[in-house]
Amino acid sequence: MDDALHALCQPLTVLQCRLAMGELVGGMDTLRQAIADALVECTRVNLAVGLMREMLQHELQMDRDKHGKDEVNCNGYRSGDFDRHRLR
C-alpha cells in the first residue's frame, strides 16, 4: 500500500505543476495544452486509486477468509464501509 500511495503522489505533483505552468505562461494554446496534460495525469491518479482500492479489498477478503468473519475491522473501518463508498 505504501508503494501505491507513493505512486499516487507523482501524478498529483505533475498535475499541479502542469496547471501552474499553464497559468503562469499564459496564452490560450498554453492553457489548453496544460489542461490536456492535466487530464492525462487525472487518469493516472484514478488508476492509482483504483489499484489501492483493489489491494485493500483483497486484504480484507484474505482477512475474512482467515478469520471466517463477515465483516473485518481494518484501522477502524469495517469491510462494508469500502463497498458503500465506492472509492473511484
N, C-alpha and C positions, 0 to 999 in steps of 0.2 A: 504494500500500500504506500510505503514511503517513496518508492521509485515512481509510482503513478502520480502522487501528489507533486513530486519534484518535476515530473514531465508536464504537469498542468501549468506550472509557473512559467515555463518557457513561452508557450504561445500567448499567455496573458501579457507577458512583458513585451513581446513583439507587437501584439495588438495595440497596446498602449503607445509604444514608440511610433508605430505607423500612423496612428491617428494624430499624435502630437506633431509629427513631421508634416503631415498634410495641412494641419492648422497653421504651422509656422511658415512654411514655404509659400503658401498662398496660391491663388490661381485655381480655376475650376478643374483643369485637367489633373493637376497635382492632387487636389482634394478627391476627385473621382477615383484616381489610382489608389490613394490611401484607403478609401472606403472598400474598394475591391480587394486590396491586400488584407484589410482587417476582416473581411468576410471569410477569407481563406483561414485566417487564424481562429475565427469563431468556430469553424468546422473542426479544427484541431482540438479546441477546448471541449467541444461537445463529445468528440471521440474519446478524449481522456476521461471525462466524467463518466461516460458510458462504461468504459473499461473498469473504473473504480467501482461502479455500481455492480457490475458483474462479479468482480473479485469479492466484494462484500457479501453478495448473495451466495456465492459459492462457499465462503467461510461459514456463513450462517447455516447453510444446508448441511455442511460437514458436521457442525456442532449439533444440529438437530439429530442427524443420523447417529452420532456418537452417544448422545445422551438420551435419545428417544423422546424428546420433548417436542410439542407443537410450536411453542414459542421459546426462543432463546434470547437471553439478555446479552447485549453487546454494548458495553460502555454506556449503559443507561437507556439504550434503545431496545425495543422488542423487535423481533424479525418482521412482524406485520407492519411496523412503522414505515419501513422502506417501501413495501408494496403499496401502501396507501398514498405515499407522497410522490411516487414515481419520479425520482430524480432523473432529469434528462438534460 
